[in-house]
Amino acid sequence: MHIDKSAENAIWIEKTIKDFIETSPENTLKNQNNDKAFEMPLVGFSRGDDPLYEAYKDHVGPFYLTPLEIFTVTFRDFGIKAEELTVISWILPHNNATKADNRKEKFYPAERWARGRIFGEETNEILRKHVVTSLESGGYRAVAPVLTPQFSIRISPKYGYASTWSERHAAYASGLGTFGLCDGLITPLGKAMRTGSIIAQIPVSPTPRPYKDHHEYCLFFTKGVCGKCISRCPAGAITEAGKNKELCYKHLVPVTKDYVISNYALDGYG
């Protein structure tokens, strides 16, 4: 049976990501047992010219970068077209033990959760570089947006804290989840995850989005029930109106950061 090139590319890229998470010693919480930070990931794709990316710029602010803008600046190639680009997105679900430990906590993060945030993101960064290198070895140009000099935190007039590229919004565009009342991305593997993305000049068919609304997986928005994140939030940052990013950030830094440093001897927050 003939498989077209875009399908072959999708299979190859997905295997590259999953093999790394399954076999690399870099997938670690760096604890006594050297447990894996993440279980088997989800992978999705979206087109570089997907209208959502221009919509993000309109909604978030003019500083938000489209796949084409990031690729053009990175490679100084002003002849590239957006339709030639593919956004590769993945979901890295925290392991069950990490979720179980953090579920017991009421105010501060569990140690495994803090390790998942700190060393899990180190894993994610290494994975980004690994995917870029693998694509380049195959003859395809690629870039990890959050690892470029152009990536930075900004203030959106409409949404407050924002950035020049959003891994969660790339995942939404790539069919991997929708947003909840607390702004977290709800994926088929849950919300306890980290996410990453790469922009590459490679033909891959986009992953169908099995939703029509950006809140479709949230029971509060779709059925008016749940809202458990409101009472669960230790900072009181979530109400039926949504999340207060200022209150959230003040709990992360310095509250959880100080706790993680003094109790777990780790440099980071959770």
GUVOVO-897340 format. One record per atom (N, C-alpha, C): x, y, z. Coordinates in steps of 0.05 Angstrom, whole numbers, plus 5000, padded with zeros to 4 digits. Each point is the difference from the previous one (the first is absolute). Last residue first. Example, Ala and Ser with C-alpha at 12.3 -4.5 7.8 and 13.67 -1.06 7.14 Angstrom:
525749555142
501650245001
498550225014
500648854999
498250245000
501850245000
***
This chain:
513355105830
498149794991
497250095004
511550334993
497450025013
498249774989
511550185014
497750034982
497450025016
509649585022
499950284991
497750024979
501749315089
499950024971
499650294992
499749525089
502750084991
500250004970
492249855061
500949794982
502950054990
495550595063
499149745008
501149774983
501950964986
500649945028
499349725008
498350324910
502950045007
500649905028
491050014971
501549794986
503050025006
494350675035
499449745012
501749784988
500350874963
501349995026
499749735014
495350134920
502950004994
501549985027
490650115000
500849724995
503149994995
496850885020
499049815019
501049714995
501650924954
502149835013
498949775016
496750004920
502550145008
499250255017
493149394979
502349854989
502650115009
492250455022
500149755015
502449834991
498050804956
501050075026
500149755018
496349944913
502950034999
501250065027
490549944991
501349744995
503050035001
494850775006
499949855025
501449734997
499450534923
501750145020
500049845026
494349744928
502849924996
501950125020
489549705002
501550255004
503049934999
491249474953
502350005017
501350285002
489149774983
502549914989
502350025019
490450165015
500750194979
502749924987
496349545076
498349944976
500650194977
508049885064
497250055006
498449914975
510849965045
498149914981
497250055010
508250145050
500450164975
497949934979
502849725095
497550134996
499950164974
507149415036
500450304999
497450154998
500949034998
500950095026
500350305002
493249354941
502250194996
500950115027
492449414988
502549865001
502450194999
490750254989
500649945028
502749885004
497450204912
499650255015
500849955030
499849304933
502550155001
499850255017
492649434979
501649905022
502650165003
491950034937
501150235014
501849925023
491549474952
502849975009
501050265014
491950084927
500549845024
503049995006
495050384922
499550155023
500449855026
501649754905
497649905013
499350155026
507350244939
498249864982
497449915013
507250485046
499150164978
497949854983
503949565074
498850255010
498950164977
504849204984
497249955008
498750265010
508149874926
499650105028
497049975007
504149824912
500549785019
499550085029
498950634925
498349774997
500449775020
503550954978
499349925027
498549735000
502750474920
502549985016
499549925029
494249684912
500150235018
502549965018
497449354936
499250244985
500350255017
504748934992
498350195016
499650254983
506149254980
497449875006
498250185017
508150144924
499250095026
497349895006
508149584935
497350115002
499450105028
509949994958
498349835016
497250125001
506850184916
499250095027
498249805014
507849754926
497150075001
499350085029
509850134956
498549825017
497150095001
510350284953
497249954995
498849795018
508150745019
499649724993
497049954995
506550735046
499350014972
499949714990
498150355105
501849874980
499050044972
499150255114
499150094974
502049894980
496949685105
502150064981
498650104974
497549825115
499450024972
502550074984
495149635105
502150124984
499350014971
496049825112
499749994971
502250154986
496449455099
501550224988
499849974970
493249665086
501849944978
501750254994
490849715049
502649985013
502149924980
490650064979
501350265001
502750005013
494749164942
499750175024
501550264998
499349344930
501549885022
499850165025
495950294919
498949735004
501549845022
500251065011
500749824978
498649725004
499851105033
498849745006
500549824976
504950935041
499249854976
499049735008
499550945060
501649774994
498949864975
495950775045
501850064977
501849764993
492550045064
502550105012
502150054979
491549654975
499450245014
502650135012
501949364918
498149995022
499750275013
503049624894
500650145025
497849985020
503349264920
498750265002
500450115029
505449234927
498550075024
498750284999
505349534929
500849855024
498550085025
500750304900
498049805006
500449855026
504950774959
500849744990
498249775009
499150925028
499850014971
500649734988
501050085093
497250044992
499649994970
508850015033
498749745004
497150014993
504850794998
500949834978
498749735002
498650585070
498450084977
500849854975
505049865079
497249905004
498350074976
508950345005
500049714995
497149895001
502951024974
498749845021
500049704992
505551024980
499249744989
498849845023
502750875017
500150034971
499349744985
495750255098
502749964989
499950024969
494450325101
499949854974
502849964990
493550495086
502449854993
499649834975
492450625002
502150025020
502449844991
491650144948
500349765017
502150025022
497550714933
497549865006
500249785021
507550534968
497950195009
497449875009
509749515006
497850044981
498050205011
510849815019
497450065012
498050054978
509349335001
498950274995
497450055016
509549304987
497550055014
499250294995
506149414929
500150165025
497250035012
506549614908
498149935020
500350165026
505850054922
497550164997
497949935021
508649554988
500350265013
497550174999
499048924998
501150214983
500450265016
495849155028
502950015004
501450214982
490549794999
500650105027
503050015006
496649674913
499450285006
500950105027
504449244938
498349995024
499450295008
502649564899
500750185022
498049965023
504149584894
498150005023
501050195022
501649534891
500650225018
497850015022
503549114943
497850195004
500850225020
504749154972
500050194978
497950225002
502549265062
498449904978
499850204977
504550215080
501449774989
498549884977
496050705047
502350104984
501549774988
493149795059
498950114975
502350104982
502449705086
499049774984
498950104973
502550655063
502449874990
499249764982
493150455046
501250184980
502449864987
496049565071
498349994977
501150184977
504550005083
500349744987
498349984975
499350765056
502650004985
500449744985
492450065056
499850204978
502549994983
500249495078
498349874979
499750204976
504250315077
501849824986
498549864977
494950555056
501950164985
501949824984
494149595059
498550114977
501950174983
503349665081
499549784981
498850114975
500750605069
502749944989
499849784979
492450185049
500450204979
502849984988
498049435072
498349934977
500350204977
504150165083
501649814983
498349904977
495750645056
502750094996
501549814980
490949815025
500150264989
502950084992
498549195044
498849984974
500050274985
502849955090
502049884982
499049984972
494050305064
502150204996
502249894982
493449405026
498950204982
502050224994
502249345063
500049894973
498950204980
499750235091
502750004989
500249904972
491050485031
501549765008
502850014988
494750935017
500349774981
501449775013
493650695056
502649994988
500249774981
491650145041
501050274997
502750014986
494749185017
498050215001
501050284994
502448864978
500850265010
497850204998
499949094966
499650005029
500550285012
501449794907
497150005005
499450025030
508849894964
499150275000
497150035007
504049134993
501250165021
498950285002
497349454928
498849905026
501250165023
503450164913
497350105003
498749925027
508549654979
500250295003
497250125004
500549094979
500950055028
500350305006
497749704911
497849975019
500850065029
505350494919
499349735007
498049995023
500350794924
501449925025
499249715007
499550354898
498549975024
501749915024
501250554904
501549835017
498649965027
497950334891
499150015028
501649795015
501750594901
499849755016
499050065028
501350404887
499450055028
499849745015
503350544903
500049735013
499650065030
498350564903
500450025028
499749725013
502750334895
498449845018
500750055029
501150514893
500849945027
498049825015
499350414910
502249804999
500849905028
493550704983
498849734995
502249794997
502250935013
498949885024
498949724995
508350394943
497150055002
498949845024
510250454967
498549775009
497050085002
507550584977
498549884978
498249775009
506550525052
497650164996
498349904976
507749695075
499049914974
497350144995
506349945079
500450224982
499249934972
499249475083
501649914977
500650234980
495150165083
502049805007
501949944977
492350574988
502150135015
502349815006
492549654956
501350194983
502350145015
494449405047
501749864981
501650194982
493650355061
502249875015
501949874980
492250374964
501850215010
502449885015
493249424968
501550114978
502050215010
493949615062
502149814991
501750124978
495750735061
498949784985
502249814993
499450705087
501349934974
498649764987
497650885071
499849714997
501049934972
499150915030
502649875006
499949704996
492350584992
501650004976
502849885005
491449675058
501550254996
501849984976
492549405033
502050035022
501450274997
493349754934
498849985028
502150085021
502549964907
497850205003
499050015029
506349344977
501350264999
497950225005
496949134991
501450035026
501350285001
496149744919
497950075020
501350045027
505349674930
499550294996
497950105021
501649095001
502450145008
499950304995
492949404973
500150045029
502550165008
498249694909
499050275008
500150055030
506849354945
497449975014
499150285009
508449744953
498250214991
497249965012
507149395018
501150265006
498250234992
496249035029
501250134977
501150285009
499249125066
498350214988
501650144978
499949035070
501250174980
497950214991
502749255089
498150114981
501450194981
501349185085
501250174980
497950094980
501649555108
498250034977
501550194981
505049335077
498850264991
497949974978
503749355088
499950024970
498550254991
503850125097
499149754986
499750054970
506750535075
497649994983
499449724990
507350215061
498350235004
497449974986
506249185040
499450164976
498250235007
506649605075
497549954986
499750174975
507249805073
500450094972
497649934983
501449905098
499549774982
500550064971
501250685065
501649775009
499749764982
497950894951
499649935027
501649755007
498550524914
502550035015
499649965030
493949914922
499450195021
502550065017
499549694891
500449925028
499250225019
502549754896
497350015010
500049915029
507949974950
499450285005
497150035010
503949184968
500550055028
499550295008
495149464916
502150195007
500450025031
493049464951
502749895003
502150185011
490350214982
500049735010
502849905008
498550874961
498749985027
500249725011
503350124912
501550165019
498949985028
495349614929
502449845007
501750155020
492450444965
499349795019
502449835008
501250694935
499250115026
499449795020
501949734912
502450135011
499450115028
492949644949
501849795011
502450125013
494250584955
498749895024
501749795013
502950334917
500250215021
498849905026
499149444924
502950035008
500350195023
491449914960
500849755015
502850025010
497050694945
498650015025
500749765018
503350044911
501350205018
498750015027
496149464934
502649895009
501450195019
492250314959
499449805020
502549865011
500950614930
499250155024
499349805022
502149664914
502450115014
499250145026
493649214963
501150244989
502150125019
497648964983
499550205020
501350264990
496348994957
501650244998
499250205022
499848884997
498350245000
501850255000
***
